């Protein structure tokens, strides 16, 4: 009887872990790639960008310029860990985008 209870508890724990894993995958959005990010165009709304890319990993308001940046982290076509950034104006429209490799150049101390 104790073995059956332990087996049921283990199975329930495994099922819960699997459900949480699937839930985490579902909230990330589509698989990130350079090709996906290339679809973001100036003038798109925040809603359009979020529909295309999913929710951003980070949001940062820039009060002085009344803009907001969204960051998405991913592995680029060559396998480098990278950040894709989208900047929105005060009307919530894309005004610029860029992608950079994280930890390579730009004064990071790595060569």
Secondary structure, 3 states (H helix, E strand, C coil): CHHHHHHHHHHHHHHHHHHHHHHHHHHHCCCCCHHHHCCCCCCCEHHHHHHHHCCCCEEEEECCCCEEEEEEEEECCCCCEEEEEEEECCCCEEEEEEEEECCCCCCCCCC
